[in-house]
Amino acid sequence: MPEALEAFFDGVSKSPSIEQLIVHCTNMSSCVGSLVQVFKHSRSLQELDLQVNGLSDKNAANHLSKVISLQFELKDSLKWKLGLRQESEVNLDTMGLKKVNFSKNWLGEKSAAQFANTIRQDNYLRSLELQQN
């Protein structure tokens, strides 16, 4: 299963039009690191929903925080580059991660602390759901 998910994530990372990635009940804890690569390259994904996947502080906290931080770093970098060139052809509000749902996993205090530090710097994320963890 992890190899299939990794191949799937690779395809999603190259898609210019997919806006939502919803993966429920897959027990993807062993390949959550592959998500980092998806969000390193994707500008179109706006929603990430990973409910009921067995994600925990031990196997996912660092990767999930990195997913969020990569998106705001990408937008900040693009905003800076466009500002230098005085271009405004890209609307930053229409690209990148806006909603994240990590509900019904086993995320605890470590994850909460990492998410708090990450979103403190993020001006773009609009929703972070962590119910029933």
C-alpha positions in Angstrom: 0.0 0.0 0.0 2.7 2.6 0.8 4.2 2.3 -2.7 0.8 2.8 -4.3 0.2 5.9 -2.2 3.6 7.3 -3.0 3.0 6.8 -6.7 -0.4 8.5 -6.3 1.1 11.4 -4.4 3.7 11.8 -7.1 1.0 12.2 -9.7 -0.9 14.7 -7.6 2.2 16.8 -7.1 2.5 17.2 -10.9 -1.2 18.1 -11.5 -1.8 21.7 -12.3 -5.5 21.6 -11.5 -6.3 19.3 -8.5 -7.5 21.6 -5.6 -8.5 19.0 -3.0 -6.6 16.0 -1.7 -8.9 13.9 0.6 -7.5 10.7 1.9 -9.5 8.9 4.6 -9.0 5.6 6.4 -5.8 4.5 4.7 -3.4 4.0 7.6 -0.9 6.1 5.7 1.4 6.7 8.7 4.3 4.9 7.0 4.3 7.2 3.9 3.2 10.5 5.3 6.6 11.9 4.4 5.7 11.6 0.7 3.2 14.4 1.3 6.0 16.8 1.8 7.1 16.3 -1.8 3.5 16.8 -3.0 3.3 20.2 -1.4 6.8 21.2 -2.3 5.7 21.4 -5.9 2.0 21.9 -5.9 0.4 25.3 -6.3 -3.1 24.2 -7.1 -3.9 22.1 -3.9 -6.0 24.2 -1.6 -7.4 21.6 0.8 -5.8 18.6 2.5 -8.0 16.3 4.4 -6.4 13.3 6.2 -9.0 12.1 8.6 -8.8 8.7 10.2 -5.3 7.7 9.0 -3.5 6.6 12.1 -1.3 9.8 12.1 0.5 10.4 15.4 3.1 12.6 17.1 5.7 9.9 16.5 5.1 9.2 12.8 3.6 12.4 11.4 4.0 15.6 13.4 7.2 16.9 11.7 5.9 16.0 8.2 2.5 17.6 8.6 4.1 20.8 9.9 6.5 20.8 7.0 3.6 20.5 4.5 2.0 23.6 6.0 5.2 25.6 6.1 6.2 24.7 2.6 3.1 26.3 1.3 3.5 29.6 3.0 7.2 29.7 2.1 6.2 29.1 -1.5 3.7 31.9 -1.5 6.0 34.3 0.3 8.8 33.6 -2.1 6.6 34.1 -5.1 5.2 37.3 -3.6 8.7 38.6 -3.1 9.8 37.7 -6.6 6.7 39.4 -8.1 7.3 42.5 -6.0 10.8 42.8 -7.3 9.6 42.5 -10.9 6.6 44.7 -10.2 4.4 42.0 -11.7 0.9 41.1 -10.4 -0.2 38.5 -12.8 -0.5 35.8 -10.1 -3.2 36.0 -7.5 -1.8 34.4 -4.4 -5.3 34.0 -3.0 -6.2 31.5 -5.6 -3.2 29.2 -5.0 -1.9 27.0 -2.3 -3.1 25.4 0.9 -6.0 27.1 2.7 -7.7 24.3 4.6 -6.2 21.4 6.5 -8.1 18.6 8.3 -6.2 16.2 10.5 -9.1 15.1 12.6 -9.7 11.6 14.1 -6.0 10.7 14.2 -3.7 10.3 17.2 -2.0 13.7 17.1 -1.1 15.0 20.6 0.7 17.8 22.3 3.8 17.6 20.2 1.8 18.0 17.0 -0.3 20.8 18.5 2.9 22.7 19.5 4.5 22.2 16.0 1.3 23.4 14.3 1.1 26.4 16.6 4.6 27.4 15.7 4.0 26.9 12.0 0.8 28.7 11.7 2.1 31.6 13.7 4.1 32.6 10.6 1.5 31.6 8.0 -0.7 34.4 6.5 -2.5 32.2 4.1 -3.9 29.1 5.9 -7.6 29.7 6.7 -8.7 26.5 8.5 -6.9 23.9 10.6 -9.1 21.1 12.0 -7.9 18.8 14.7 -11.0 17.3 16.3 -11.0 14.0 18.1 -7.2 13.6 18.4 
